[in-house]
Amino acid sequence: MGAPVITAQRAADFQQLVTDIVQDAAALPDMTGPANDSGETE
């Protein structure tokens, strides 16, 4: 099994994926109140 190959296209795809996830998370309602039982404060 070889090392993963990072190409410019894969890097761009990954960056787009991360951007989409961050935007989706930012659109969610604020869950830092009592409803958040995950133990995380952020």
N, CA, C, O and CB atoms as a CASP TS submission, in Angstrom:
PFRMAT TS
TARGET T0000
AUTHOR 0000-0000-0000
METHOD Language model
MODEL 1
PARENT N/A
ATOM      1  N   MET     1       0.848  -1.185   0.000  1.00  0.00           N
ATOM      2  CA  MET     1       0.000   0.000   0.000  1.00  0.00           C
ATOM      3  C   MET     1       0.884   1.237   0.000  1.00  0.00           C
ATOM      4  O   MET     1       1.699   1.427   0.904  1.00  0.00           O
ATOM      5  CB  MET     1      -0.960   0.005   1.222  1.00  0.00           C
ATOM      6  N   GLY     2       0.724   2.066  -1.003  1.00  0.00           N
ATOM      7  CA  GLY     2       1.566   3.249  -1.118  1.00  0.00           C
ATOM      8  C   GLY     2       1.001   4.434  -0.362  1.00  0.00           C
ATOM      9  O   GLY     2      -0.108   4.392   0.171  1.00  0.00           O
ATOM     10  N   ALA     3       1.787   5.484  -0.333  1.00  0.00           N
ATOM     11  CA  ALA     3       1.348   6.711   0.318  1.00  0.00           C
ATOM     12  C   ALA     3       0.256   7.366  -0.527  1.00  0.00           C
ATOM     13  O   ALA     3       0.262   7.248  -1.753  1.00  0.00           O
ATOM     14  CB  ALA     3       2.541   7.684   0.532  1.00  0.00           C
ATOM     15  N   PRO     4      -0.677   8.051   0.124  1.00  0.00           N
ATOM     16  CA  PRO     4      -1.720   8.737  -0.641  1.00  0.00           C
ATOM     17  C   PRO     4      -1.117   9.794  -1.557  1.00  0.00           C
ATOM     18  O   PRO     4      -0.172  10.493  -1.189  1.00  0.00           O
ATOM     19  CB  PRO     4      -2.743   9.381   0.302  1.00  0.00           C
ATOM     20  N   VAL     5      -1.675   9.896  -2.743  1.00  0.00           N
ATOM     21  CA  VAL     5      -1.178  10.870  -3.713  1.00  0.00           C
ATOM     22  C   VAL     5      -2.044  12.124  -3.622  1.00  0.00           C
ATOM     23  O   VAL     5      -3.257  12.066  -3.821  1.00  0.00           O
ATOM     24  CB  VAL     5      -1.187  10.283  -5.168  1.00  0.00           C
ATOM     25  N   ILE     6      -1.414  13.246  -3.323  1.00  0.00           N
ATOM     26  CA  ILE     6      -2.130  14.520  -3.235  1.00  0.00           C
ATOM     27  C   ILE     6      -1.896  15.284  -4.536  1.00  0.00           C
ATOM     28  O   ILE     6      -0.780  15.709  -4.832  1.00  0.00           O
ATOM     29  CB  ILE     6      -1.658  15.361  -1.991  1.00  0.00           C
ATOM     30  N   THR     7      -2.952  15.445  -5.290  1.00  0.00           N
ATOM     31  CA  THR     7      -2.865  16.205  -6.531  1.00  0.00           C
ATOM     32  C   THR     7      -3.544  17.551  -6.332  1.00  0.00           C
ATOM     33  O   THR     7      -4.265  17.754  -5.355  1.00  0.00           O
ATOM     34  CB  THR     7      -3.511  15.429  -7.713  1.00  0.00           C
ATOM     35  N   ALA     8      -3.312  18.457  -7.251  1.00  0.00           N
ATOM     36  CA  ALA     8      -3.951  19.773  -7.159  1.00  0.00           C
ATOM     37  C   ALA     8      -5.467  19.622  -7.194  1.00  0.00           C
ATOM     38  O   ALA     8      -6.178  20.337  -6.487  1.00  0.00           O
ATOM     39  CB  ALA     8      -3.476  20.696  -8.306  1.00  0.00           C
ATOM     40  N   GLN     9      -5.964  18.705  -8.004  1.00  0.00           N
ATOM     41  CA  GLN     9      -7.408  18.504  -8.104  1.00  0.00           C
ATOM     42  C   GLN     9      -7.963  17.969  -6.785  1.00  0.00           C
ATOM     43  O   GLN     9      -8.998  18.437  -6.310  1.00  0.00           O
ATOM     44  CB  GLN     9      -7.742  17.537  -9.260  1.00  0.00           C
ATOM     45  N   ARG    10      -7.283  17.000  -6.200  1.00  0.00           N
ATOM     46  CA  ARG    10      -7.763  16.463  -4.923  1.00  0.00           C
ATOM     47  C   ARG    10      -7.723  17.524  -3.839  1.00  0.00           C
ATOM     48  O   ARG    10      -8.627  17.602  -3.008  1.00  0.00           O
ATOM     49  CB  ARG    10      -6.929  15.252  -4.500  1.00  0.00           C
ATOM     50  N   ALA    11      -6.672  18.345  -3.846  1.00  0.00           N
ATOM     51  CA  ALA    11      -6.571  19.415  -2.855  1.00  0.00           C
ATOM     52  C   ALA    11      -7.710  20.408  -3.030  1.00  0.00           C
ATOM     53  O   ALA    11      -8.297  20.860  -2.047  1.00  0.00           O
ATOM     54  CB  ALA    11      -5.215  20.132  -2.967  1.00  0.00           C
ATOM     55  N   ALA    12      -8.024  20.745  -4.264  1.00  0.00           N
ATOM     56  CA  ALA    12      -9.116  21.683  -4.532  1.00  0.00           C
ATOM     57  C   ALA    12     -10.455  21.079  -4.123  1.00  0.00           C
ATOM     58  O   ALA    12     -11.293  21.768  -3.542  1.00  0.00           O
ATOM     59  CB  ALA    12      -9.142  22.073  -6.022  1.00  0.00           C
ATOM     60  N   ASP    13     -10.662  19.795  -4.423  1.00  0.00           N
ATOM     61  CA  ASP    13     -11.899  19.122  -4.037  1.00  0.00           C
ATOM     62  C   ASP    13     -12.044  19.104  -2.520  1.00  0.00           C
ATOM     63  O   ASP    13     -13.127  19.356  -1.993  1.00  0.00           O
ATOM     64  CB  ASP    13     -11.933  17.691  -4.593  1.00  0.00           C
ATOM     65  N   PHE    14     -10.954  18.806  -1.822  1.00  0.00           N
ATOM     66  CA  PHE    14     -10.987  18.748  -0.366  1.00  0.00           C
ATOM     67  C   PHE    14     -11.271  20.130   0.223  1.00  0.00           C
ATOM     68  O   PHE    14     -12.039  20.262   1.176  1.00  0.00           O
ATOM     69  CB  PHE    14      -9.659  18.198   0.179  1.00  0.00           C
ATOM     70  N   GLN    15     -10.641  21.159  -0.357  1.00  0.00           N
ATOM     71  CA  GLN    15     -10.873  22.520   0.131  1.00  0.00           C
ATOM     72  C   GLN    15     -12.335  22.900  -0.054  1.00  0.00           C
ATOM     73  O   GLN    15     -12.924  23.534   0.821  1.00  0.00           O
ATOM     74  CB  GLN    15      -9.959  23.528  -0.598  1.00  0.00           C
ATOM     75  N   GLN    16     -12.929  22.518  -1.188  1.00  0.00           N
ATOM     76  CA  GLN    16     -14.340  22.823  -1.440  1.00  0.00           C
ATOM     77  C   GLN    16     -15.221  22.079  -0.444  1.00  0.00           C
ATOM     78  O   GLN    16     -16.193  22.635   0.068  1.00  0.00           O
ATOM     79  CB  GLN    16     -14.733  22.451  -2.889  1.00  0.00           C
ATOM     80  N   LEU    17     -14.882  20.830  -0.173  1.00  0.00           N
ATOM     81  CA  LEU    17     -15.649  20.037   0.786  1.00  0.00           C
ATOM     82  C   LEU    17     -15.614  20.680   2.168  1.00  0.00           C
ATOM     83  O   LEU    17     -16.647  20.813   2.824  1.00  0.00           O
ATOM     84  CB  LEU    17     -15.104  18.601   0.856  1.00  0.00           C
ATOM     85  N   VAL    18     -14.417  21.081   2.607  1.00  0.00           N
ATOM     86  CA  VAL    18     -14.288  21.720   3.914  1.00  0.00           C
ATOM     87  C   VAL    18     -15.069  23.027   3.942  1.00  0.00           C
ATOM     88  O   VAL    18     -15.746  23.325   4.926  1.00  0.00           O
ATOM     89  CB  VAL    18     -12.807  21.974   4.252  1.00  0.00           C
ATOM     90  N   THR    19     -14.980  23.803   2.871  1.00  0.00           N
ATOM     91  CA  THR    19     -15.711  25.069   2.803  1.00  0.00           C
ATOM     92  C   THR    19     -17.209  24.834   2.921  1.00  0.00           C
ATOM     93  O   THR    19     -17.897  25.554   3.645  1.00  0.00           O
ATOM     94  CB  THR    19     -15.394  25.805   1.494  1.00  0.00           C
ATOM     95  N   ASP    20     -17.719  23.825   2.210  1.00  0.00           N
ATOM     96  CA  ASP    20     -19.150  23.508   2.271  1.00  0.00           C
ATOM     97  C   ASP    20     -19.557  23.113   3.689  1.00  0.00           C
ATOM     98  O   ASP    20     -20.599  23.543   4.182  1.00  0.00           O
ATOM     99  CB  ASP    20     -19.494  22.375   1.285  1.00  0.00           C
ATOM    100  N   ILE    21     -18.730  22.292   4.342  1.00  0.00           N
ATOM    101  CA  ILE    21     -19.043  21.852   5.705  1.00  0.00           C
ATOM    102  C   ILE    21     -19.068  23.040   6.654  1.00  0.00           C
ATOM    103  O   ILE    21     -19.965  23.149   7.491  1.00  0.00           O
ATOM    104  CB  ILE    21     -18.019  20.807   6.188  1.00  0.00           C
ATOM    105  N   VAL    22     -18.096  23.924   6.529  1.00  0.00           N
ATOM    106  CA  VAL    22     -18.038  25.095   7.412  1.00  0.00           C
ATOM    107  C   VAL    22     -19.242  25.997   7.179  1.00  0.00           C
ATOM    108  O   VAL    22     -19.829  26.511   8.132  1.00  0.00           O
ATOM    109  CB  VAL    22     -16.731  25.884   7.187  1.00  0.00           C
ATOM    110  N   GLN    23     -19.610  26.191   5.921  1.00  0.00           N
ATOM    111  CA  GLN    23     -20.769  27.027   5.620  1.00  0.00           C
ATOM    112  C   GLN    23     -22.045  26.398   6.165  1.00  0.00           C
ATOM    113  O   GLN    23     -22.897  27.097   6.716  1.00  0.00           O
ATOM    114  CB  GLN    23     -20.892  27.250   4.108  1.00  0.00           C
ATOM    115  N   ASP    24     -22.181  25.085   6.015  1.00  0.00           N
ATOM    116  CA  ASP    24     -23.360  24.396   6.541  1.00  0.00           C
ATOM    117  C   ASP    24     -23.405  24.527   8.064  1.00  0.00           C
ATOM    118  O   ASP    24     -24.467  24.776   8.636  1.00  0.00           O
ATOM    119  CB  ASP    24     -23.354  22.902   6.125  1.00  0.00           C
ATOM    120  N   ALA    25     -22.264  24.362   8.712  1.00  0.00           N
ATOM    121  CA  ALA    25     -22.221  24.458  10.172  1.00  0.00           C
ATOM    122  C   ALA    25     -22.559  25.872  10.622  1.00  0.00           C
ATOM    123  O   ALA    25     -23.230  26.051  11.638  1.00  0.00           O
ATOM    124  CB  ALA    25     -20.836  24.047  10.703  1.00  0.00           C
ATOM    125  N   ALA    26     -22.107  26.868   9.886  1.00  0.00           N
ATOM    126  CA  ALA    26     -22.378  28.258  10.250  1.00  0.00           C
ATOM    127  C   ALA    26     -23.867  28.576  10.106  1.00  0.00           C
ATOM    128  O   ALA    26     -24.382  29.466  10.782  1.00  0.00           O
ATOM    129  CB  ALA    26     -21.544  29.215   9.379  1.00  0.00           C
ATOM    130  N   ALA    27     -24.557  27.847   9.225  1.00  0.00           N
ATOM    131  CA  ALA    27     -25.975  28.091   8.999  1.00  0.00           C
ATOM    132  C   ALA    27     -26.855  27.428  10.048  1.00  0.00           C
ATOM    133  O   ALA    27     -28.045  27.728  10.142  1.00  0.00           O
ATOM    134  CB  ALA    27     -26.366  27.604   7.629  1.00  0.00           C
ATOM    135  N   LEU    28     -26.274  26.523  10.842  1.00  0.00           N
ATOM    136  CA  LEU    28     -27.052  25.849  11.871  1.00  0.00           C
ATOM    137  C   LEU    28     -27.349  26.801  13.023  1.00  0.00           C
ATOM    138  O   LEU    28     -26.599  27.749  13.258  1.00  0.00           O
ATOM    139  CB  LEU    28     -26.309  24.608  12.380  1.00  0.00           C
ATOM    140  N   PRO    29     -28.442  26.551  13.740  1.00  0.00           N
ATOM    141  CA  PRO    29     -28.724  27.387  14.911  1.00  0.00           C
ATOM    142  C   PRO    29     -27.647  27.200  15.978  1.00  0.00           C
ATOM    143  O   PRO    29     -26.989  26.161  16.039  1.00  0.00           O
ATOM    144  CB  PRO    29     -30.114  27.053  15.493  1.00  0.00           C
ATOM    145  N   ASP    30     -27.482  28.213  16.807  1.00  0.00           N
ATOM    146  CA  ASP    30     -26.467  28.163  17.860  1.00  0.00           C
ATOM    147  C   ASP    30     -26.812  27.063  18.859  1.00  0.00           C
ATOM    148  O   ASP    30     -27.861  27.097  19.504  1.00  0.00           O
ATOM    149  CB  ASP    30     -26.350  29.532  18.578  1.00  0.00           C
ATOM    150  N   MET    31     -25.902  26.078  18.978  1.00  0.00           N
ATOM    151  CA  MET    31     -26.168  24.933  19.853  1.00  0.00           C
ATOM    152  C   MET    31     -25.268  24.951  21.082  1.00  0.00           C
ATOM    153  O   MET    31     -24.945  23.891  21.617  1.00  0.00           O
ATOM    154  CB  MET    31     -25.976  23.623  19.089  1.00  0.00           C
ATOM    155  N   THR    32     -24.857  26.123  21.539  1.00  0.00           N
ATOM    156  CA  THR    32     -23.944  26.203  22.671  1.00  0.00           C
ATOM    157  C   THR    32     -24.694  26.264  23.995  1.00  0.00           C
ATOM    158  O   THR    32     -24.068  26.318  25.054  1.00  0.00           O
ATOM    159  CB  THR    32     -23.041  27.415  22.531  1.00  0.00           C
ATOM    160  N   GLY    33     -26.018  26.256  23.954  1.00  0.00           N
ATOM    161  CA  GLY    33     -26.821  26.333  25.175  1.00  0.00           C
ATOM    162  C   GLY    33     -27.003  24.968  25.811  1.00  0.00           C
ATOM    163  O   GLY    33     -26.263  24.033  25.506  1.00  0.00           O
ATOM    164  N   PRO    34     -27.987  24.849  26.697  1.00  0.00           N
ATOM    165  CA  PRO    34     -28.229  23.593  27.432  1.00  0.00           C
ATOM    166  C   PRO    34     -28.559  22.413  26.517  1.00  0.00           C
ATOM    167  O   PRO    34     -28.403  21.262  26.924  1.00  0.00           O
ATOM    168  CB  PRO    34     -29.363  23.789  28.420  1.00  0.00           C
ATOM    169  N   ALA    35     -29.007  22.674  25.304  1.00  0.00           N
ATOM    170  CA  ALA    35     -29.368  21.594  24.395  1.00  0.00           C
ATOM    171  C   ALA    35     -28.126  20.831  23.911  1.00  0.00           C
ATOM    172  O   ALA    35     -28.237  19.729  23.373  1.00  0.00           O
ATOM    173  CB  ALA    35     -30.145  22.153  23.197  1.00  0.00           C
ATOM    174  N   ASN    36     -26.955  21.424  24.106  1.00  0.00           N
ATOM    175  CA  ASN    36     -25.719  20.787  23.655  1.00  0.00           C
ATOM    176  C   ASN    36     -25.194  19.859  24.743  1.00  0.00           C
ATOM    177  O   ASN    36     -24.684  20.321  25.764  1.00  0.00           O
ATOM    178  CB  ASN    36     -24.654  21.849  23.285  1.00  0.00           C
ATOM    179  N   ASP    37     -25.315  18.558  24.530  1.00  0.00           N
ATOM    180  CA  ASP    37     -24.845  17.612  25.533  1.00  0.00           C
ATOM    181  C   ASP    37     -23.611  16.857  25.074  1.00  0.00           C
ATOM    182  O   ASP    37     -23.285  15.800  25.613  1.00  0.00           O
ATOM    183  CB  ASP    37     -25.940  16.637  25.877  1.00  0.00           C
ATOM    184  N   SER    38     -22.922  17.404  24.072  1.00  0.00           N
ATOM    185  CA  SER    38     -21.744  16.724  23.544  1.00  0.00           C
ATOM    186  C   SER    38     -20.517  16.961  24.416  1.00  0.00           C
ATOM    187  O   SER    38     -19.501  16.286  24.251  1.00  0.00           O
ATOM    188  CB  SER    38     -21.465  17.186  22.122  1.00  0.00           C
ATOM    189  N   GLY    39     -20.602  17.910  25.338  1.00  0.00           N
ATOM    190  CA  GLY    39     -19.475  18.191  26.202  1.00  0.00           C
ATOM    191  C   GLY    39     -18.509  19.195  25.626  1.00  0.00           C
ATOM    192  O   GLY    39     -17.500  19.520  26.252  1.00  0.00           O
ATOM    193  N   GLU    40     -18.805  19.688  24.446  1.00  0.00           N
ATOM    194  CA  GLU    40     -17.929  20.681  23.832  1.00  0.00           C
ATOM    195  C   GLU    40     -18.503  22.070  24.046  1.00  0.00           C
ATOM    196  O   GLU    40     -19.719  22.261  24.023  1.00  0.00           O
ATOM    197  CB  GLU    40     -17.740  20.398  22.327  1.00  0.00           C
ATOM    198  N   THR    41     -17.626  23.030  24.252  1.00  0.00           N
ATOM    199  CA  THR    41     -18.086  24.389  24.499  1.00  0.00           C
ATOM    200  C   THR    41     -18.039  25.234  23.244  1.00  0.00           C
ATOM    201  O   THR    41     -18.587  26.336  23.228  1.00  0.00           O
ATOM    202  CB  THR    41     -17.258  25.033  25.583  1.00  0.00           C
ATOM    203  N   GLU    42     -17.407  24.757  22.207  1.00  0.00           N
ATOM    204  CA  GLU    42     -17.243  25.561  21.003  1.00  0.00           C
ATOM    205  C   GLU    42     -18.193  25.189  19.951  1.00  0.00           C
ATOM    206  O   GLU    42     -18.180  25.778  18.870  1.00  0.00           O
ATOM    207  CB  GLU    42     -15.883  25.451  20.479  1.00  0.00           C
TER
END
